[in-house]
Amino acid sequence: MTFDNGGEFARHAVIREAFKMSTYFCDAYTSWQKGRIENANGRIRPWLPHQTDLDALSDEEIQDVAMTLNLTPRKCLVF
């Protein structure tokens, strides 16, 4: 698993031990080192722009976004 360098991952060793996996950190300002999440973030932004207060959204609204993303045809999955 690859993490950003944010403080939210200060206890990454707990995750590493709990799931028995290797953990890595991206170099600063190198978003291409975590391409999958950056791609997902780009797909989410039309519905949830930066600065969106997620606490203000209902579970139903979040599920609607998730369902829309999950049902979107993708080239890598042969549409």
Biopython code that builds the backbone (N, CA, C, O; Angstrom):
import numpy as np
from Bio.PDB.StructureBuilder import StructureBuilder

atoms = [
    (1, "MET", "N", (0.848, -1.157, 0.000)),
    (1, "MET", "CA", (0.000, 0.000, 0.000)),
    (1, "MET", "C", (0.900, 1.227, 0.000)),
    (1, "MET", "O", (1.908, 1.274, 0.705)),
    (2, "THR", "N", (0.525, 2.212, -0.794)),
    (2, "THR", "CA", (1.299, 3.435, -0.899)),
    (2, "THR", "C", (0.536, 4.587, -0.276)),
    (2, "THR", "O", (-0.636, 4.802, -0.583)),
    (3, "PHE", "N", (1.196, 5.326, 0.597)),
    (3, "PHE", "CA", (0.580, 6.426, 1.318)),
    (3, "PHE", "C", (1.116, 7.767, 0.844)),
    (3, "PHE", "O", (2.217, 7.856, 0.301)),
    (4, "ASP", "N", (0.313, 8.819, 1.059)),
    (4, "ASP", "CA", (0.802, 10.186, 0.934)),
    (4, "ASP", "C", (1.655, 10.471, 2.161)),
    (4, "ASP", "O", (1.754, 9.647, 3.070)),
    (5, "ASN", "N", (2.257, 11.625, 2.173)),
    (5, "ASN", "CA", (3.103, 11.994, 3.303)),
    (5, "ASN", "C", (2.350, 12.779, 4.372)),
    (5, "ASN", "O", (2.974, 13.434, 5.207)),
    (6, "GLY", "N", (1.035, 12.724, 4.357)),
    (6, "GLY", "CA", (0.241, 13.466, 5.334)),
    (6, "GLY", "C", (0.302, 12.853, 6.727)),
    (6, "GLY", "O", (0.624, 11.678, 6.899)),
    (7, "GLY", "N", (-0.011, 13.673, 7.702)),
    (7, "GLY", "CA", (0.013, 13.244, 9.089)),
    (7, "GLY", "C", (-0.989, 12.151, 9.405)),
    (7, "GLY", "O", (-0.845, 11.441, 10.401)),
    (8, "GLU", "N", (-2.023, 12.007, 8.548)),
    (8, "GLU", "CA", (-3.023, 10.970, 8.785)),
    (8, "GLU", "C", (-2.449, 9.557, 8.690)),
    (8, "GLU", "O", (-3.095, 8.592, 9.098)),
    (9, "PHE", "N", (-1.239, 9.439, 8.154)),
    (9, "PHE", "CA", (-0.618, 8.126, 8.035)),
    (9, "PHE", "C", (0.535, 7.939, 9.020)),
    (9, "PHE", "O", (1.382, 7.065, 8.833)),
    (10, "ALA", "N", (0.561, 8.755, 10.057)),
    (10, "ALA", "CA", (1.647, 8.680, 11.036)),
    (10, "ALA", "C", (1.725, 7.299, 11.687)),
    (10, "ALA", "O", (2.802, 6.860, 12.090)),
    (11, "ARG", "N", (0.595, 6.622, 11.787)),
    (11, "ARG", "CA", (0.588, 5.300, 12.424)),
    (11, "ARG", "C", (0.446, 4.190, 11.376)),
    (11, "ARG", "O", (-0.241, 3.194, 11.607)),
    (12, "HIS", "N", (1.089, 4.367, 10.244)),
    (12, "HIS", "CA", (1.005, 3.392, 9.157)),
    (12, "HIS", "C", (1.465, 2.002, 9.584)),
    (12, "HIS", "O", (1.012, 1.003, 9.025)),
    (13, "ALA", "N", (2.348, 1.929, 10.556)),
    (13, "ALA", "CA", (2.859, 0.625, 11.011)),
    (13, "ALA", "C", (1.740, -0.237, 11.573)),
    (13, "ALA", "O", (1.795, -1.463, 11.472)),
    (14, "VAL", "N", (0.732, 0.381, 12.161)),
    (14, "VAL", "CA", (-0.415, -0.368, 12.696)),
    (14, "VAL", "C", (-1.150, -1.068, 11.550)),
    (14, "VAL", "O", (-1.523, -2.236, 11.664)),
    (15, "ILE", "N", (-1.354, -0.347, 10.452)),
    (15, "ILE", "CA", (-2.011, -0.931, 9.272)),
    (15, "ILE", "C", (-1.141, -2.039, 8.691)),
    (15, "ILE", "O", (-1.630, -3.122, 8.370)),
    (16, "ARG", "N", (0.154, -1.756, 8.559)),
    (16, "ARG", "CA", (1.079, -2.739, 7.990)),
    (16, "ARG", "C", (1.050, -4.048, 8.775)),
    (16, "ARG", "O", (0.997, -5.132, 8.195)),
    (17, "GLU", "N", (1.084, -3.934, 10.073)),
    (17, "GLU", "CA", (1.081, -5.138, 10.913)),
    (17, "GLU", "C", (-0.273, -5.844, 10.912)),
    (17, "GLU", "O", (-0.335, -7.073, 10.855)),
    (18, "ALA", "N", (-1.344, -5.080, 10.973)),
    (18, "ALA", "CA", (-2.681, -5.673, 11.029)),
    (18, "ALA", "C", (-2.999, -6.476, 9.773)),
    (18, "ALA", "O", (-3.629, -7.531, 9.840)),
    (19, "PHE", "N", (-2.552, -5.961, 8.622)),
    (19, "PHE", "CA", (-2.875, -6.627, 7.358)),
    (19, "PHE", "C", (-1.704, -7.395, 6.764)),
    (19, "PHE", "O", (-1.825, -7.970, 5.682)),
    (20, "LYS", "N", (-0.576, -7.412, 7.458)),
    (20, "LYS", "CA", (0.606, -8.155, 6.994)),
    (20, "LYS", "C", (0.962, -7.791, 5.552)),
    (20, "LYS", "O", (1.064, -8.662, 4.687)),
    (21, "MET", "N", (1.147, -6.497, 5.308)),
    (21, "MET", "CA", (1.477, -6.043, 3.962)),
    (21, "MET", "C", (2.609, -5.032, 4.002)),
    (21, "MET", "O", (2.929, -4.477, 5.053)),
    (22, "SER", "N", (3.195, -4.805, 2.872)),
    (22, "SER", "CA", (4.245, -3.795, 2.760)),
    (22, "SER", "C", (3.597, -2.421, 2.617)),
    (22, "SER", "O", (2.535, -2.286, 2.010)),
    (23, "THR", "N", (4.240, -1.415, 3.176)),
    (23, "THR", "CA", (3.758, -0.049, 3.023)),
    (23, "THR", "C", (4.886, 0.813, 2.476)),
    (23, "THR", "O", (6.061, 0.588, 2.765)),
    (24, "TYR", "N", (4.502, 1.807, 1.680)),
    (24, "TYR", "CA", (5.454, 2.713, 1.053)),
    (24, "TYR", "C", (4.911, 4.124, 1.143)),
    (24, "TYR", "O", (3.714, 4.325, 1.344)),
    (25, "PHE", "N", (5.790, 5.099, 0.993)),
    (25, "PHE", "CA", (5.382, 6.492, 0.959)),
    (25, "PHE", "C", (5.791, 7.097, -0.363)),
    (25, "PHE", "O", (6.884, 6.840, -0.868)),
    (26, "CYS", "N", (4.897, 7.912, -0.927)),
    (26, "CYS", "CA", (5.217, 8.627, -2.156)),
    (26, "CYS", "C", (6.219, 9.726, -1.854)),
    (26, "CYS", "O", (6.263, 10.257, -0.744)),
    (27, "ASP", "N", (7.020, 10.058, -2.851)),
    (27, "ASP", "CA", (7.870, 11.231, -2.733)),
    (27, "ASP", "C", (6.965, 12.463, -2.787)),
    (27, "ASP", "O", (5.882, 12.410, -3.371)),
    (28, "ALA", "N", (7.391, 13.547, -2.196)),
    (28, "ALA", "CA", (6.601, 14.774, -2.182)),
    (28, "ALA", "C", (6.321, 15.266, -3.600)),
    (28, "ALA", "O", (7.209, 15.263, -4.453)),
    (29, "TYR", "N", (5.091, 15.684, -3.843)),
    (29, "TYR", "CA", (4.649, 16.257, -5.117)),
    (29, "TYR", "C", (4.820, 15.309, -6.301)),
    (29, "TYR", "O", (5.163, 15.750, -7.398)),
    (30, "THR", "N", (4.589, 14.036, -6.096)),
    (30, "THR", "CA", (4.703, 13.052, -7.178)),
    (30, "THR", "C", (3.422, 12.227, -7.249)),
    (30, "THR", "O", (3.416, 11.037, -6.938)),
    (31, "SER", "N", (2.346, 12.877, -7.662)),
    (31, "SER", "CA", (1.047, 12.205, -7.682)),
    (31, "SER", "C", (1.036, 10.990, -8.610)),
    (31, "SER", "O", (0.221, 10.088, -8.417)),
    (32, "TRP", "N", (1.915, 10.943, -9.610)),
    (32, "TRP", "CA", (1.941, 9.800, -10.511)),
    (32, "TRP", "C", (2.369, 8.519, -9.794)),
    (32, "TRP", "O", (2.175, 7.426, -10.326)),
    (33, "GLN", "N", (2.941, 8.635, -8.610)),
    (33, "GLN", "CA", (3.334, 7.441, -7.870)),
    (33, "GLN", "C", (2.129, 6.745, -7.231)),
    (33, "GLN", "O", (2.257, 5.639, -6.707)),
    (34, "LYS", "N", (0.996, 7.374, -7.272)),
    (34, "LYS", "CA", (-0.233, 6.762, -6.755)),
    (34, "LYS", "C", (-1.353, 7.000, -7.763)),
    (34, "LYS", "O", (-2.395, 7.571, -7.440)),
    (35, "GLY", "N", (-1.116, 6.555, -8.964)),
    (35, "GLY", "CA", (-2.003, 6.828, -10.091)),
    (35, "GLY", "C", (-3.431, 6.367, -9.920)),
    (35, "GLY", "O", (-4.350, 7.075, -10.333)),
    (36, "ARG", "N", (-3.654, 5.212, -9.328)),
    (36, "ARG", "CA", (-5.014, 4.702, -9.218)),
    (36, "ARG", "C", (-5.904, 5.629, -8.401)),
    (36, "ARG", "O", (-7.035, 5.906, -8.802)),
    (37, "ILE", "N", (-5.419, 6.107, -7.273)),
    (37, "ILE", "CA", (-6.248, 6.988, -6.445)),
    (37, "ILE", "C", (-6.402, 8.357, -7.090)),
    (37, "ILE", "O", (-7.454, 8.984, -6.971)),
    (38, "GLU", "N", (-5.365, 8.823, -7.769)),
    (38, "GLU", "CA", (-5.483, 10.108, -8.459)),
    (38, "GLU", "C", (-6.516, 10.012, -9.570)),
    (38, "GLU", "O", (-7.270, 10.960, -9.792)),
    (39, "ASN", "N", (-6.565, 8.888, -10.268)),
    (39, "ASN", "CA", (-7.576, 8.688, -11.301)),
    (39, "ASN", "C", (-8.966, 8.677, -10.684)),
    (39, "ASN", "O", (-9.885, 9.306, -11.209)),
    (40, "ALA", "N", (-9.123, 7.971, -9.582)),
    (40, "ALA", "CA", (-10.424, 7.923, -8.898)),
    (40, "ALA", "C", (-10.835, 9.311, -8.420)),
    (40, "ALA", "O", (-11.998, 9.691, -8.548)),
    (41, "ASN", "N", (-9.897, 10.064, -7.873)),
    (41, "ASN", "CA", (-10.213, 11.423, -7.430)),
    (41, "ASN", "C", (-10.711, 12.275, -8.585)),
    (41, "ASN", "O", (-11.655, 13.049, -8.428)),
    (42, "GLY", "N", (-10.086, 12.136, -9.738)),
    (42, "GLY", "CA", (-10.514, 12.880, -10.916)),
    (42, "GLY", "C", (-11.914, 12.517, -11.352)),
    (42, "GLY", "O", (-12.661, 13.380, -11.813)),
    (43, "ARG", "N", (-12.286, 11.257, -11.215)),
    (43, "ARG", "CA", (-13.638, 10.816, -11.578)),
    (43, "ARG", "C", (-14.681, 11.315, -10.580)),
    (43, "ARG", "O", (-15.831, 11.550, -10.951)),
    (44, "ILE", "N", (-14.290, 11.475, -9.332)),
    (44, "ILE", "CA", (-15.213, 11.909, -8.279)),
    (44, "ILE", "C", (-15.460, 13.417, -8.318)),
    (44, "ILE", "O", (-16.549, 13.864, -7.960)),
    (45, "ARG", "N", (-14.480, 14.203, -8.741)),
    (45, "ARG", "CA", (-14.557, 15.662, -8.667)),
    (45, "ARG", "C", (-15.783, 16.292, -9.317)),
    (45, "ARG", "O", (-16.264, 17.293, -8.787)),
    (46, "PRO", "N", (-16.331, 15.780, -10.431)),
    (46, "PRO", "CA", (-17.538, 16.428, -10.975)),
    (46, "PRO", "C", (-18.709, 16.436, -9.983)),
    (46, "PRO", "O", (-19.542, 17.342, -10.020)),
    (47, "TRP", "N", (-18.777, 15.463, -9.124)),
    (47, "TRP", "CA", (-19.879, 15.382, -8.155)),
    (47, "TRP", "C", (-19.487, 15.958, -6.800)),
    (47, "TRP", "O", (-20.326, 16.519, -6.094)),
    (48, "LEU", "N", (-18.227, 15.822, -6.441)),
    (48, "LEU", "CA", (-17.756, 16.288, -5.134)),
    (48, "LEU", "C", (-16.503, 17.138, -5.317)),
    (48, "LEU", "O", (-15.388, 16.650, -5.134)),
    (49, "PRO", "N", (-16.683, 18.418, -5.679)),
    (49, "PRO", "CA", (-15.522, 19.276, -5.902)),
    (49, "PRO", "C", (-14.699, 19.478, -4.631)),
    (49, "PRO", "O", (-15.157, 19.185, -3.527)),
    (50, "HIS", "N", (-13.478, 19.981, -4.805)),
    (50, "HIS", "CA", (-12.649, 20.319, -3.644)),
    (50, "HIS", "C", (-13.457, 21.213, -2.715)),
    (50, "HIS", "O", (-14.325, 21.958, -3.171)),
    (51, "GLN", "N", (-13.189, 21.147, -1.457)),
    (51, "GLN", "CA", (-13.848, 21.939, -0.425)),
    (51, "GLN", "C", (-15.284, 21.496, -0.130)),
    (51, "GLN", "O", (-15.995, 22.178, 0.608)),
    (52, "THR", "N", (-15.722, 20.364, -0.694)),
    (52, "THR", "CA", (-17.051, 19.849, -0.375)),
    (52, "THR", "C", (-17.037, 19.347, 1.066)),
    (52, "THR", "O", (-16.135, 18.610, 1.466)),
    (53, "ASP", "N", (-18.036, 19.749, 1.837)),
    (53, "ASP", "CA", (-18.162, 19.282, 3.216)),
    (53, "ASP", "C", (-18.868, 17.933, 3.192)),
    (53, "ASP", "O", (-20.092, 17.873, 3.074)),
    (54, "LEU", "N", (-18.112, 16.865, 3.301)),
    (54, "LEU", "CA", (-18.696, 15.528, 3.227)),
    (54, "LEU", "C", (-19.660, 15.253, 4.374)),
    (54, "LEU", "O", (-20.574, 14.440, 4.235)),
    (55, "ASP", "N", (-19.465, 15.922, 5.501)),
    (55, "ASP", "CA", (-20.378, 15.747, 6.625)),
    (55, "ASP", "C", (-21.769, 16.301, 6.312)),
    (55, "ASP", "O", (-22.757, 15.892, 6.921)),
    (56, "ALA", "N", (-21.840, 17.232, 5.360)),
    (56, "ALA", "CA", (-23.120, 17.835, 5.005)),
    (56, "ALA", "C", (-23.911, 16.969, 4.018)),
    (56, "ALA", "O", (-25.088, 17.233, 3.771)),
    (57, "LEU", "N", (-23.275, 15.942, 3.453)),
    (57, "LEU", "CA", (-23.948, 15.068, 2.492)),
    (57, "LEU", "C", (-24.628, 13.914, 3.211)),
    (57, "LEU", "O", (-24.129, 13.400, 4.212)),
    (58, "SER", "N", (-25.759, 13.526, 2.688)),
    (58, "SER", "CA", (-26.456, 12.372, 3.266)),
    (58, "SER", "C", (-25.811, 11.087, 2.755)),
    (58, "SER", "O", (-25.097, 11.093, 1.752)),
    (59, "ASP", "N", (-26.070, 10.003, 3.448)),
    (59, "ASP", "CA", (-25.575, 8.697, 2.990)),
    (59, "ASP", "C", (-26.118, 8.391, 1.603)),
    (59, "ASP", "O", (-25.422, 7.804, 0.774)),
    (60, "GLU", "N", (-27.351, 8.784, 1.353)),
    (60, "GLU", "CA", (-27.964, 8.522, 0.044)),
    (60, "GLU", "C", (-27.233, 9.276, -1.067)),
    (60, "GLU", "O", (-27.010, 8.727, -2.147)),
    (61, "GLU", "N", (-26.861, 10.521, -0.809)),
    (61, "GLU", "CA", (-26.129, 11.296, -1.818)),
    (61, "GLU", "C", (-24.777, 10.655, -2.122)),
    (61, "GLU", "O", (-24.378, 10.564, -3.283)),
    (62, "ILE", "N", (-24.091, 10.222, -1.104)),
    (62, "ILE", "CA", (-22.794, 9.568, -1.309)),
    (62, "ILE", "C", (-22.972, 8.255, -2.057)),
    (62, "ILE", "O", (-22.180, 7.940, -2.945)),
    (63, "GLN", "N", (-23.995, 7.488, -1.716)),
    (63, "GLN", "CA", (-24.262, 6.228, -2.413)),
    (63, "GLN", "C", (-24.629, 6.473, -3.871)),
    (63, "GLN", "O", (-24.279, 5.666, -4.732)),
    (64, "ASP", "N", (-25.327, 7.566, -4.168)),
    (64, "ASP", "CA", (-25.663, 7.901, -5.557)),
    (64, "ASP", "C", (-24.399, 8.158, -6.371)),
    (64, "ASP", "O", (-24.287, 7.700, -7.508)),
    (65, "VAL", "N", (-23.455, 8.883, -5.796)),
    (65, "VAL", "CA", (-22.183, 9.142, -6.489)),
    (65, "VAL", "C", (-21.436, 7.824, -6.695)),
    (65, "VAL", "O", (-20.931, 7.559, -7.786)),
    (66, "ALA", "N", (-21.366, 7.007, -5.661)),
    (66, "ALA", "CA", (-20.668, 5.724, -5.765)),
    (66, "ALA", "C", (-21.304, 4.840, -6.829)),
    (66, "ALA", "O", (-20.595, 4.215, -7.618)),
    (67, "MET", "N", (-22.621, 4.783, -6.860)),
    (67, "MET", "CA", (-23.311, 3.948, -7.845)),
    (67, "MET", "C", (-23.068, 4.469, -9.268)),
    (67, "MET", "O", (-22.855, 3.687, -10.195)),
    (68, "THR", "N", (-23.102, 5.779, -9.425)),
    (68, "THR", "CA", (-22.832, 6.366, -10.746)),
    (68, "THR", "C", (-21.431, 6.006, -11.216)),
    (68, "THR", "O", (-21.238, 5.615, -12.367)),
    (69, "LEU", "N", (-20.456, 6.137, -10.327)),
    (69, "LEU", "CA", (-19.077, 5.801, -10.690)),
    (69, "LEU", "C", (-18.926, 4.311, -10.979)),
    (69, "LEU", "O", (-18.230, 3.929, -11.919)),
    (70, "ASN", "N", (-19.564, 3.481, -10.188)),
    (70, "ASN", "CA", (-19.441, 2.031, -10.376)),
    (70, "ASN", "C", (-20.114, 1.549, -11.652)),
    (70, "ASN", "O", (-19.725, 0.522, -12.208)),
    (71, "LEU", "N", (-21.119, 2.278, -12.119)),
    (71, "LEU", "CA", (-21.837, 1.861, -13.326)),
    (71, "LEU", "C", (-21.339, 2.546, -14.589)),
    (71, "LEU", "O", (-21.868, 2.302, -15.674)),
    (72, "THR", "N", (-20.329, 3.400, -14.463)),
    (72, "THR", "CA", (-19.771, 4.082, -15.627)),
    (72, "THR", "C", (-18.902, 3.125, -16.425)),
    (72, "THR", "O", (-17.961, 2.546, -15.881)),
    (73, "PRO", "N", (-19.205, 2.948, -17.720)),
    (73, "PRO", "CA", (-18.362, 2.050, -18.541)),
    (73, "PRO", "C", (-16.933, 2.591, -18.629)),
    (73, "PRO", "O", (-16.716, 3.799, -18.716)),
    (74, "ARG", "N", (-15.979, 1.684, -18.606)),
    (74, "ARG", "CA", (-14.567, 2.079, -18.680)),
    (74, "ARG", "C", (-13.840, 1.259, -19.716)),
    (74, "ARG", "O", (-14.048, 0.052, -19.844)),
    (75, "LYS", "N", (-12.983, 1.938, -20.452)),
    (75, "LYS", "CA", (-12.221, 1.298, -21.516)),
    (75, "LYS", "C", (-11.389, 0.129, -20.970)),
    (75, "LYS", "O", (-11.305, -0.927, -21.596)),
    (76, "CYS", "N", (-10.774, 0.332, -19.792)),
    (76, "CYS", "CA", (-9.903, -0.710, -19.244)),
    (76, "CYS", "C", (-10.692, -1.964, -18.874)),
    (76, "CYS", "O", (-10.111, -3.036, -18.706)),
    (77, "LEU", "N", (-12.006, -1.833, -18.747)),
    (77, "LEU", "CA", (-12.864, -2.990, -18.443)),
    (77, "LEU", "C", (-13.675, -3.378, -19.685)),
    (77, "LEU", "O", (-14.727, -4.007, -19.570)),
    (78, "VAL", "N", (-13.191, -3.007, -20.852)),
    (78, "VAL", "CA", (-13.816, -3.298, -22.144)),
    (78, "VAL", "C", (-15.249, -2.725, -22.187)),
    (78, "VAL", "O", (-16.164, -3.339, -22.737)),
    (79, "PHE", "N", (-15.409, -1.566, -21.609)),
    (79, "PHE", "CA", (-16.686, -0.844, -21.581)),
    (79, "PHE", "C", (-17.780, -1.720, -21.037)),
    (79, "PHE", "O", (-18.927, -1.286, -20.937)),
]
sb = StructureBuilder()
sb.init_structure("model")
sb.init_model(0)
sb.init_chain("A")
sb.init_seg("    ")
for serial, (resi, resn, name, xyz) in enumerate(atoms, 1):
    if name == "N":
        sb.init_residue(resn, " ", resi, " ")
    sb.init_atom(name, np.array(xyz, "f"), 0.0, 1.0, " ", f" {name:<3s}", serial, name[0])
structure = sb.get_structure()
